[in-house]
Amino acid sequence: MENNNYKFTKPWFEPMKESWDTIFNWYITEGKNELKSVLEIGSFEGMASVYMCEKWLKDGTHYHVVDTFGGSENEVGHQDMIKQINDGDDFIYDNFKHNTSFFPNIGWKVERETSQHMLPLLEREGYTYDFIYVDASHQADDTFVDAYWAHKLLKPNGIIIFDDFLWQEEGRDKPIESPKFGIQAFMSLYQDSYALISSGYQVALIKKPEEVIIKGTFINEK
Ligand SMILES: C[S@@+](CC[C@H](N)C(=O)[O-])C[C@H]1O[C@@H](n2cnc3c(N)ncnc32)[C@H](O)[C@@H]1O
């Protein structure tokens, strides 16, 4: 990160930078595509958000964030954080506001709400996005619902990245207790609408242009 004044307590996004650079270099530089609007579902302290601002976004980009800023109550690893917040230290939200304040030329819109409640409202209000990052609840059903709405909110030729495809918390091995089955269900059900960019700890997909979805073939598959 270029700016040493950021406040981060968890470096979760750090290992993703290299693969994001590959993806966005391909998408923006080589593909001549633009990222005019971004939706991040689960931003935490904004490490991915500020990385995108530093590296890949232009001034004036619309950056929409949906997060409870309350941690993930179903995860063992979040319990200390949730206690801290309940004790009155709103550090996730405070750090997010601090970190993103270094980018006053980005059009921030921050919704402090669960994604399951907020995303249908965004769709009803007519928002659409060029890039959506899904990184909120790690429950498979929540992840699928986030993905379902993300599909409706993503523009043709837009990119969706799912974090934590391979995430598993120790002692919690039921299908619903990790995002994997939610992401797999989404990829199976919507396979005609997307092409796979990359799959590893994260999964990145590109939505096919509308006319190509109708024909049933993707331009790169010819
Ligand atoms: C793993 S963190 C996100 C990390 C962030 N994308 C980054 O790169 O640094 C998950 C975030 O999702 C939020 N969250 C969990 N469940 C949520 C839900 N149902 N709706 C909205 N936000 C949620 C938590 O408050 C937390 O900030």
The ligand as a Gaussian input file, in Angstrom:
#p B3LYP/6-31G(d) Opt

LIG

0 1
 C      -13.948000     -10.908000       5.361000
 S      -14.599000      -9.346000       5.744000
 C      -14.390000      -8.422000       4.232000
 C      -12.966000      -8.119000       3.892000
 C      -12.750000      -7.069000       2.825000
 N      -13.444000      -7.359000       1.585000
 C      -11.274000      -6.879000       2.530000
 O      -10.856000      -7.198000       1.441000
 O      -10.538000      -6.441000       3.413000
 C      -16.316000      -9.649000       5.809000
 C      -17.170000      -8.426000       6.093000
 O      -18.516000      -8.773000       5.813000
 C      -19.366000      -8.189000       6.771000
 N      -20.588000      -9.012000       6.820000
 C      -20.747000     -10.261000       7.313000
 N      -21.977000     -10.708000       7.108000
 C      -22.637000      -9.718000       6.451000
 C      -23.952000      -9.568000       5.931000
 N      -24.856000     -10.553000       6.062000
 N      -24.272000      -8.419000       5.307000
 C      -23.359000      -7.418000       5.165000
 N      -22.097000      -7.498000       5.640000
 C      -21.745000      -8.641000       6.267000
 C      -18.573000      -8.133000       8.059000
 O      -19.013000      -7.055000       8.878000
 C      -17.136000      -7.932000       7.544000
 O      -16.787000      -6.565000       7.565000

